[in-house]
Amino acid sequence: MGASAGERIAKRLSMAGVCSRREAERWIAEGRVAVDGVILESPATLVTRENAVTVDGKPLPGDPSPRVWRLHKRRGLITTHRDPQGRPTVFDSLPGNLPRVVSVGRLDMNSEGLLLLTTHGRLARLLELPSTGWTRRYRVRVFGHPDARALSALADGVTADGVRYGPVAARLDLVRGANAWLTVALKEGRNREVRRLMEHLGLGVNRLIRTAFGPFQLGRLPSGDVREVPSKVIGEQLGGLIETRR
């Protein structure tokens, strides 16, 4: 089997010194082994060094520490590895020297701003969960005249088109002609949540920029650029979520 095809998960576990291949099969049957955050059901699964393997939620000894990048996503890109319609994707735009990465959540095609990328699939899934408690912050330009009381009411949560949304902090920053700029902060991060909430208030979103995801900021990162987060910062910010190794 060529290196590019990967190796059986049982071999990976045994080579890491955590168990024998027979024990690995039993652990998989018990639901103790995950690859990129997904619990395995078959010991025939193939993995490469780019896959994040965990046993009982802990990385294998000697596995590389998670790496994280900040990307300033441009409008017009799909946040997926492959698009059946052939549209340009976020991953098509990345530099060729990056390892295989996955995104932490998504930004839709017409949204822009901060998108986190990581080599660690389980970490990505942890950061996406509302239970992690990380706030997503956006700058939103809307067409229409926002009502201050309606914006304040979002803090109590709202039901829109039959979907119940949790508390959202929305502030009016600037009115310019027929448009207004808002700052919106939320923790759930449902699909197209900001756009749907604005539509619920009778406002049309014509620009949506994510400026922060938890402690990570877009800052002055130019559109289209990607910058790796220093390992020290990852340890400080993520140490409580997942074990990291230097």
C-alpha positions as CSV (number, residue, x, y, z in Angstrom):
1,M,0.0,0.0,0.0
2,G,1.4,3.4,-1.0
3,A,2.0,6.0,1.7
4,S,-0.5,8.3,0.1
5,A,-3.2,5.7,0.6
6,G,-2.7,5.7,4.3
7,E,-2.5,2.8,6.8
8,R,-5.1,0.8,8.7
9,I,-6.1,2.5,11.9
10,A,-5.2,-0.5,14.0
11,K,-1.6,-0.3,12.7
12,R,-1.5,3.4,13.5
13,L,-2.6,2.7,17.1
14,S,-0.1,-0.1,17.6
15,M,2.7,1.9,16.0
16,A,1.9,4.7,18.5
17,G,2.5,2.2,21.3
18,V,-1.0,2.5,22.9
19,C,-2.2,-1.0,22.2
20,S,-1.9,-4.1,20.0
21,R,-3.7,-4.4,16.7
22,R,-6.1,-6.8,18.3
23,E,-6.8,-4.5,21.2
24,A,-7.3,-1.7,18.7
25,E,-10.1,-3.6,17.0
26,R,-11.8,-4.1,20.4
27,W,-11.4,-0.4,21.2
28,I,-13.0,0.6,17.9
29,A,-15.9,-1.8,18.6
30,E,-16.3,-0.1,22.0
31,G,-16.5,3.4,20.3
32,R,-13.3,4.7,21.9
33,V,-11.5,5.7,18.7
34,A,-12.2,8.7,16.6
35,V,-10.7,10.1,13.4
36,D,-11.1,13.9,12.8
37,G,-13.8,13.9,15.5
38,V,-15.9,11.0,14.0
39,I,-16.2,7.8,16.1
40,L,-15.0,4.8,14.1
41,E,-17.1,1.8,13.4
42,S,-14.7,-0.2,11.3
43,P,-11.0,-1.3,12.0
44,A,-10.5,-1.3,8.2
45,T,-10.5,2.5,8.1
46,L,-7.4,4.0,6.5
47,V,-5.7,7.1,7.9
48,T,-2.7,9.3,7.1
49,R,-0.5,11.4,9.3
50,E,-2.8,14.4,8.4
51,N,-5.8,12.7,10.2
52,A,-6.3,13.5,13.9
53,V,-6.7,10.2,15.7
54,T,-7.9,10.2,19.3
55,V,-8.6,7.5,21.9
56,D,-11.0,8.4,24.6
57,G,-10.8,11.9,23.4
58,K,-7.0,12.2,23.7
59,P,-4.5,12.5,20.9
60,L,-2.1,9.7,20.3
61,P,1.4,10.1,21.8
62,G,3.7,11.8,19.4
63,D,1.0,13.1,17.2
64,P,1.7,16.7,16.1
65,S,0.0,19.6,18.0
66,P,-3.0,21.1,16.3
67,R,-2.2,24.0,14.0
68,V,-4.6,26.9,13.4
69,W,-4.7,29.6,10.7
70,R,-6.7,32.8,10.4
71,L,-8.0,33.3,6.9
72,H,-9.7,36.5,5.6
73,K,-12.2,34.8,3.4
74,R,-13.2,36.7,0.2
75,R,-16.8,37.0,-1.1
76,G,-17.6,34.5,-3.9
77,L,-15.9,31.4,-2.4
78,I,-17.7,28.3,-1.1
79,T,-16.5,26.9,2.2
80,T,-16.2,23.3,1.1
81,H,-13.4,21.0,-0.2
82,R,-15.4,20.1,-3.4
83,D,-18.3,21.8,-5.0
84,P,-20.4,19.7,-7.4
85,Q,-21.3,22.9,-9.4
86,G,-17.6,23.7,-9.9
87,R,-17.7,27.0,-8.1
88,P,-14.4,28.3,-6.5
89,T,-13.8,27.2,-3.0
90,V,-11.9,28.5,0.0
91,F,-9.5,25.6,-0.2
92,D,-8.7,26.2,-3.8
93,S,-7.5,29.7,-2.8
94,L,-5.1,28.5,-0.1
95,P,-1.3,28.5,-0.6
96,G,0.2,25.2,-1.8
97,N,2.5,24.9,1.2
98,L,-0.4,24.5,3.7
99,P,-1.1,20.9,5.0
100,R,-4.6,19.5,4.7
101,V,-6.9,21.7,6.8
102,V,-10.6,21.8,7.7
103,S,-12.6,24.9,8.5
104,V,-14.1,25.8,11.8
105,G,-17.7,26.2,10.8
106,R,-18.5,28.0,7.5
107,L,-19.1,31.3,5.9
108,D,-21.6,31.3,3.1
109,M,-20.6,32.3,-0.5
110,N,-21.5,36.0,-0.1
111,S,-20.0,36.4,3.4
112,E,-16.5,37.5,4.1
113,G,-14.1,37.9,7.0
114,L,-12.5,35.6,9.6
115,L,-12.5,31.9,8.9
116,L,-10.4,29.6,11.2
117,L,-8.6,26.7,9.6
118,T,-7.0,23.8,11.5
119,T,-5.2,20.5,10.9
120,H,-7.2,18.9,13.7
121,G,-10.8,17.8,12.8
122,R,-11.8,17.1,16.4
123,L,-10.7,20.6,17.4
124,A,-12.7,22.1,14.6
125,R,-15.8,20.4,15.8
126,L,-15.3,21.4,19.4
127,L,-14.9,25.0,18.5
128,E,-18.1,25.0,16.4
129,L,-20.2,23.8,19.4
130,P,-22.4,26.5,21.1
131,S,-21.4,24.8,24.4
132,T,-17.9,26.0,23.9
133,G,-19.3,29.5,24.6
134,W,-17.3,31.3,21.9
135,T,-18.9,34.5,20.5
136,R,-19.0,35.1,16.8
137,R,-18.9,38.8,16.0
138,Y,-20.0,40.5,12.7
139,R,-20.1,43.8,11.0
140,V,-23.3,43.9,9.0
141,R,-24.5,46.4,6.4
142,V,-28.3,46.3,5.9
143,F,-30.6,48.0,3.5
144,G,-33.4,49.6,5.5
145,H,-33.9,51.5,8.7
146,P,-33.3,49.3,11.8
147,D,-35.6,49.8,14.8
148,A,-33.5,50.1,18.0
149,R,-36.2,48.3,20.1
150,A,-36.4,45.4,17.6
151,L,-32.6,45.0,17.7
152,S,-32.6,45.1,21.5
153,A,-35.4,42.4,21.6
154,L,-33.0,39.9,19.9
155,A,-31.1,39.7,23.2
156,D,-34.0,37.6,24.5
157,G,-34.0,35.2,21.6
158,V,-36.5,35.1,18.8
159,T,-38.5,32.7,16.7
160,A,-38.2,33.3,12.9
161,D,-39.8,31.2,10.2
162,G,-40.4,28.5,12.9
163,V,-36.8,28.3,14.1
164,R,-36.0,29.4,17.6
165,Y,-32.7,31.4,17.8
166,G,-30.9,32.0,21.0
167,P,-29.8,35.4,22.4
168,V,-28.2,37.8,19.9
169,A,-26.6,41.2,20.7
170,A,-27.2,43.7,17.9
171,R,-26.2,47.3,17.9
172,L,-26.8,50.1,15.4
173,D,-23.5,51.8,14.6
174,L,-24.1,54.1,11.6
175,V,-26.9,55.1,9.2
176,R,-25.7,56.2,5.8
177,G,-28.5,57.0,3.3
178,A,-30.6,53.9,2.7
179,N,-28.1,51.6,4.5
180,A,-27.1,51.1,8.0
181,W,-24.1,49.3,9.7
182,L,-24.7,47.0,12.7
183,T,-22.5,45.1,15.0
184,V,-24.0,41.6,15.7
185,A,-22.7,39.0,18.2
186,L,-24.0,35.5,18.8
187,K,-22.9,32.1,20.1
188,E,-25.0,29.6,18.2
189,G,-23.7,30.2,14.6
190,R,-26.6,28.5,12.8
191,N,-26.6,28.4,9.0
192,R,-27.3,31.9,7.7
193,E,-28.4,33.0,11.1
194,V,-27.5,36.7,10.8
195,R,-29.2,37.0,7.4
196,R,-32.3,35.2,8.5
197,L,-32.6,37.3,11.7
198,M,-32.2,40.5,9.7
199,E,-34.8,39.4,7.2
200,H,-37.1,38.7,10.2
201,L,-36.7,42.4,11.1
202,G,-37.4,43.5,7.5
203,L,-33.8,44.3,6.7
204,G,-31.8,43.1,3.7
205,V,-28.2,42.2,4.3
206,N,-25.9,43.4,1.5
207,R,-22.6,42.9,3.3
208,L,-21.6,40.5,6.1
209,I,-18.1,40.5,7.6
210,R,-17.1,38.2,10.5
211,T,-14.6,40.1,12.6
212,A,-14.1,37.7,15.5
213,F,-14.5,34.1,16.4
214,G,-14.0,33.6,20.2
215,P,-10.6,35.1,21.1
216,F,-9.4,35.2,17.5
217,Q,-9.7,38.5,15.6
218,L,-9.8,39.4,11.9
219,G,-7.8,42.6,12.7
220,R,-6.0,44.1,9.8
221,L,-5.5,40.8,7.9
222,P,-5.8,41.7,4.2
223,S,-8.6,40.1,2.2
224,G,-7.5,36.7,0.9
225,D,-4.5,36.4,3.2
226,V,-3.9,33.5,5.6
227,R,-1.7,33.7,8.7
228,E,-0.8,30.9,11.1
229,V,-1.7,31.4,14.8
230,P,1.5,31.0,17.0
231,S,1.6,27.7,18.9
232,K,1.9,29.7,22.2
233,V,-1.4,31.4,21.5
234,I,-3.0,28.1,20.6
235,G,-1.8,26.7,23.9
236,E,-3.1,29.7,25.9
237,Q,-6.5,29.8,24.1
238,L,-7.2,26.1,23.4
239,G,-5.4,24.3,26.2
240,G,-8.6,23.7,28.1
241,L,-10.4,22.2,25.1
242,I,-7.9,19.8,23.7
243,E,-4.5,18.5,24.7
244,T,-1.6,20.1,22.8
245,R,2.0,19.0,22.6
246,R,5.1,21.1,21.8
